[in-house]
Amino acid sequence: MIEEGDRVMVCISGGKDSFSLLDILCRLKIRAPIDFQLTAVNVDQNQPGFPTERLKVYLQGLGVDYRIIDQDTYSVVKNIIPDGKTMCGLCSRLRRGILYSFAKSQGMTKIALGHHRDDIVETLFLNMFFGGRLKAMPPKLLSDDGNNVVIRPLSYCSEKDIAQYAQLKKFPIIPCNLCGSQPNLQRQTVKRMLAEWEQKYPGRSATIFRSVTSISPSQLADPSLFDFARLGAHHEPATWLPEGSTIDIENARL
């Protein structure tokens, strides 16, 4: 995920995941056989009560390069989203736009986010249940605008392990009182569902995550991934190619 000479922007929200990510990357920087730079970045969205100074003190204590971007997206979200409605969608889009623009302007080569394995599994079900798409979050991707490479170094870590790590490290956790406190979020509903499954069938979340890493396109129904139209009643066994490949129509008897 990280290469020689990278300038990695580590996005800090104030939660356990982003604090753990920054701590681990700082340790990796010391031990890694390659040279790369880290810059911790937080978007101060002007949320009432957000302890910006406490976050600054912590980052200064780490001795890491950091930036606090002051953008009043809180007022924008509150003015647009009616009371009682979910704020996460707009809030995250505004924050993502700010971070992407900052990364490009500062010449950052990677943007590191603190999403973990459970986030990926939750996103998988959110997209299926509410978007009708089989889609999650990859450990590494190119942003839609093509300007930024996003990495998720904690992709293979469980939230439980990260929570224990954060507790041991005594990070100054800053709770989100804007969106995270809304009780009827779709993500919270999916999280509760997965928690119930995990309690009844320990290890189920890990199994679901493994399924995201082992996909059989011919066993789904997306013609852009597997060309079902080219399959006929008669074909040579040699033409039945691995998953995701197309049939060589010149050598197949269709």
N, C-alpha and C positions, 0 to 999 in steps of 0.2 A: 504493500500500500504506500509506503514511504520510500523515496529514492534519494540517491546522492544529490545534495544541493537543493532539496525541496525547501520551500518556505511554507510551513504548515500553519494555517489559521485554525486555532482550537476554539470552537464556539462554547462559551460559558453561560449557562442559564442561571446557575446558582443551585441546581439540583444535584443529587448524589451521582447521577450518571456523568454529567459534564465535569464535575470535580474529580471523579475517579479517572476519567479519560485524561484530563490534564496531568494528574499525578503520575499515571502510568507512562505517558509520553515523555514527561520530564525525566523519568528514570531510564526510559529507553534511549533517550538522547545521550545519556552519559555512557551507556554500555554498547550501543549499536556500532557496528563496524563502518558505518557511513556517517557523513556529516549532514545535518539538516537543522533548520531554524524553526523555533516555535513562537507564535504570537497568540496570546489568549485574548479573545474579543467578546465583550458583552454588550448587548444592545439594551441601554437604559430606556425603557419604554414609558417612563414617567408614571409608572404604576404607583399609586399612593402607598407609602410605607415601605417601598423597596429600599433596602439598606445599601445603597451604592457605596458609601464610604467604608462600610465593613468589608465589602467585596474588594475594594481597592487595597485596603490594609492587608488582606489575605494574599492577594496577588503580589504585592510588594514584598511580602515576607518570603514568597517562593523565589524571588529574584528573577522571575520570568518577564519577558517583554509582554506588555498588555496594552489594550486600548478599550476605553469605554465610549461607545457611540451613543450620544444623547439624541433620541428621536421620540417625540411624543406621539406614539401610535396608540397609546391608551385612550386618549381623547377621541381619536378617529374611530376606534372600535366602538367605544361607548355611544358615539353619536350616530353610527350607522346601524349597529345591531340592537334590535328592540330588547327590552328587559325580559329575561327569562329564556332568550334564544342563545344557542351555542356561539361562543365568541372565538373558539379555537381556530376555525378555518381562516377567517380574515386576519386574525392576530399572527398566525404562523406565516401566512403569505407575505404580510408586510415585513415581518422580521427577516424572512428568507431573502426578500428583495434587497433589504438594507445590507445584509451580510454578503450576498453575492456581489453587489456593487462595490462594497468596501474591498473585498478580496481582489477584484479585478483592478481597482484603482491602486492598490498597494503591491501589486505583482505577486500575490500569493499563488503558489502552484497547487496546493491542496487545501480543502476545507474539511476539517475533522469534526464529526458530529458524534454525540454520545449515545446513539441508539443501540440497544442491545437485542439479544435473541428474542426476548418476549415482545419487544416493540415490533419486531419483524413479523412474528406470528400474529399478533393482534392486527397489524396492518393488512395481512393476508386475508383475514376474515372480514375486516371492515370493507375491503374492496369487493369481496364476494357478496356479502350481505347487502351492502348499500350502493355498490357501484356496478355490480354485475361483471366484474373483471377478475381474472386470476393474476394478481399482481401484489408484490410485497415491497421490500426495500433491499436492494443489493448491498453487499459490503463495500462496493466501489462503483461509481457511475459518473458519467458525464452529464452535467446539468442540461436542462432543456435548451438553454440559450447557447450551449456549446462553449461557454467561456470558463467554466469551473469544473474541476474534478473533485467530487465529494467522496470522502472515505468514512467508514464506520468501523473503527478498530475494535469495538466491543461487540461486534455482530455475533460472535460465537460464545459470548458470556451470558449467563442467566441473570435476571434481575435480582434474584435472591442472593447470588454470590456478590454482586455489585453492592447491594444494600449492606451486607456483612462487612465488606471491605471499607465502605464509607463510614460505617460505625466504628471500626477499628482505627481508622485514620482521623476520626473526629472532625470531619469537614464542616465548615460553617454553613450548613444547609439553609437555603433561602426558599421558602415555599411560594408557589404561585397562587395568589389569592384572586387572580382575575379569571382564568379559565379552569384551572385544576380543581377549584372548589365547586364547580357546577356538577350537581349529582346525576344529571340525566344525559351525560355525554354518551354518544354511541361507543366511543373507545372504552369508557368505564363499564358499559354494559358487556362488551366483548371481554374485557379483562375479568369481570366477575364470572362469566361463562367458562373461561379458560381455567380460572382458579378452582372452580367447582370440579372440572374435569381432572385437574391435576391432583386434587384431594382424593378423588375416587380411583384414579388411575395414574399413580406417580410415574413421571417420565413422559407423559403424553405430549407436553409442549415441545420437548426435545425431539420426539419422533416426528411431530408435525414440521418442525424446522428442518429435519433431515430430508423430508419430502420435497422441500423447496430446493434442496441441493441435488436432487436426483429425479429429474423430470423426463417423462416419456411422451414426447409430442404426438406419436401415433396413437396413444391411448386417450388423447383429449379430442378436441374438435375444432382446432384453429387451422384452417387451410393455409395460412401464411407460414406456419411452422412445419406442417406435413401435408404434402400434396395428395390428398385422398382421391381427387378426380382422376389421377393417372393410374390408379390401381384397377386392374381388371380381373376377370374370372380366371385368366391364364397368365402366368408369369413365371419366368425362370427363377429358381431359388436364389441364384447368385445376384438377381436384381433387387432382392429384398434387402435394402441397405440399412445401416444403423439409424437409430432415432434421429429425426430432424433432417435426414437426407432425402433426396428426391429419387424417383425411379428413373433409370436411364431408358428413355422411351424408345431409343433406336434399337436396343438389344432385348427389349421386353416384348412378349406376345400379348397384346392387350385386346 
